[in-house]
């Protein structure tokens, strides 16, 4: 007998910008607008109306990242369309479009009368790798802040480092 799936739905205890997860995930998830309560499978979406990324793609990106980071596991249930609409004030068709795209990508599967469930993972390293790197990055960011760097300086340093690495790989 299979264990009951964890339900992923909005978290009424978390504020819009509050991130409720273990120490492994705070930076990575916050940058993708995810709020979650680790261990209970709770996820809520945060959509940025000023973003150039359409709302349905923001939902798709957030689900992919939650699966990548291990916040959502195989068999977890996504929030219902009604829950997402109530939480984000987005059109129901937007949520349906996002869920259809995730289904086309083989990441979720709708089950009539039961909801939409995670059935696949995006390509790339397993969630444990992401968690380990997120912890390491969080430690590095704390050190950078203690050294007096603000967010803009940290982002600039990261961009310069990424560019230098890319140039070394192509050389």
N, C-alpha and C positions, 0 to 999 in steps of 0.2 A: 504494500500500500504506500502511495506517495504521500509525503508530508503536505499539509495544507499550504498553499502559496501565501507568502507575505503580501499584504495589501499595500500598494503604494498610493497614497492619496495626500491631499494637502494637510499641512500641519498647522492647526489653529493656534498652537502654543508659540509658534515661531513668528517673529515679525518679518516684514518684507525683506530687510537686510540682515536678519539674524541667521546665522548658519549653525545648526546643531548637529555636529558630527564628532567623531573621535579626532584626535590630533593628527591623524594621517592625512586628512583631506581638506582642511579649511581653505588654503589658498587656491588649490586647483578647482574646487567646486565653486567658491565664491566668484571666481573669474568667469564661470559659465552660468552664473545666476541661479544655481541650484540651492535649494534648502532641503535638508534631509534630517531625519532622526535615525541614525545608524542603528541597526539591529531590529528595527520594527518595520523597515522598508518604507518609510514615509518620504515622499518627494513632492515638492510643489514647484511650479514654474514661476520664474520672474521674467516678464517680458519688458523690453526697453522700447518704448514707443518712438524714441528719437533715433534708434539704430537704423542703419541702411539695410540691415538684414530683416527680411520679412518675418512677421510673428510665427508663421508655421515653421520656418527654418530654425528660428530660435528654439522652438519646442523640440524639433528633431535633434539639434545640436546638444541640447541639454539632456535628452534621453540617451543619446550615444555616449556622452561623457559620463553619465551616471552608470551606465553599463561598463564602460572602460575602467572606471575607478572602483568598481565592485559595490557601488551603492545599490544598484539594481542587479539581481541575480536571475538566472534562468528560472522561470516559473513565477516571478513576481508580477503582480497585477499593476498596471498603470492606472492613474486616476481616470475616472470616467470623464466623458466629454462634459457632462453637467458640472462636475467638480472643478475642472479646469476653467470653464466659463465663469463659474461663481467666484473663483479665486483671482482670475486675471481680467475679467470683463472683455474677453476676446470673443469674436463670433464663433459659434459652434462649428461652422464649416471650416474655419481655420484649424481647429483641433483635429477634425476629421481628416483634413488634407495632410497634416503632420503624421498622424497615425497611419494613413495609407502609404505614405512615403517610407516610414519605418517598416511597414509590412512588406513593401516591394523589395526593401533591402534585406529582408529575411531576419530582422531583429525582433519583431513582435508578431503576434498572431491574434486576431479577434476570435472570440468564442461566443457565439450567439447566446445572449441571455446571461453571460458570465463576465464579460469584460475583455480587455486587451492584455495579453500576457507576453512577457519577455521570453523569446524562444531562441535567440542567437546573440552572438557577440560580434562587434566590429573587429576587423583584422587588426593585428598589432599584438604587443606584449600582453601577458595576463594581468588581471587587476592587482596582483601582489606586487608586480614591478612598478606600476603606477603609484601604489600606496607607499612603497619604499622611497621612490624618487620624490613624492610629494612631501614626505617627512623630512628628507634631506634638504629640499628646497625651502621648506618652512623654517628650518634651522638656519639656513644661509640668509634668508630675508631678515630674520630676527637679528642676526649679526650685523647685517648691513644697516638696519635701522639704529642699532646701538652705536654704530660708527658714525651716525649722523646723516645717512642718506634718506631722502624722501622718496615717495613713490615714483616721481618723474625720473630721479637719478637712478633708481633701481631698474626701471624699465629701459632707460638709455643704456645702462651697463649691460643688461641682458641682450638688447638688440645688437650692440657692438660685438659682443662675444659670439652671438649666433652668426653674424656676418663673417667674422674672422674664422670661425670653424668651417663655415661653408666654403670660404676661399681656400683654406688649407686642404679640404677634401678634393677640390677641383684641381689643385696645383699638382 
